[in-house]
């Protein structure tokens, strides 16, 4: 395979910032100020009051009716700068695992708006029930209905193999071929889907990459002692067949 995209984050020329309140009723306000270049990229989740620039009094829209945010973070993506169809995506990262932390590596289709564009969650981390968990998901829509192929694994599964797992970098990989998608963590298969069995043209269009650190899955707030949350990404690479 040929390396077609390689990012070690000396700058963010290949990336766009999301701004404001964006999705999922999350607590953080996305800015372009919560990043640092140091042996890759660091995204910081901070506790700070930020004025919502789009605030509208008495609005029914949750993105508009919050006058302030008490948390800030950053979300970046490669939309219209780098998009790909088929290949292998590899991301080396160390994730924050404190309460309320919601880091992610994911892909969205570029031809339709979220959430109608289909989604691949190469990595998410948050509390599932009472168990902090790593997730790998595929989501697609058909006639207005959303379909999920989800896998969540308690972080204890990984810590039982290596008690220091949370403090180390790991490699998340998506192997995306014409008939299947497979998600790996450190070369261990976590979830897979047979694309050939899905109706329509699902997972056969170009996708762009998103890296973000959300805060507040189901309203869960980080402890002050865990702030700032730090999500570290050493590199992002994409390989494709010649």
Beta strands, then each sheet from edge to edge (+ up, - down):
strand 1: 2-7
strand 2: 16-17
strand 3: 28-30
strand 4: 35-37
strand 5: 41-51
strand 6: 68-73
strand 7: 75-77
strand 8: 83-84
strand 9: 87-94
strand 10: 101-109
strand 11: 119-128
strand 12: 131-142
strand 13: 145-154
strand 14: 170-177
strand 15: 180-185
strand 16: 188-194
strand 17: 207-215
strand 18: 229-240
sheet 1: 1+ 18- 5+ 4-
sheet 2: 1+ 18- 9+ 14- 15+ 16-
sheet 3: 1+ 18- 5+ 6- 3-
sheet 4: 2+ 7- 17+ 8-
sheet 5: 2+ 7- 17+ 10- 11+ 12- 13+
end
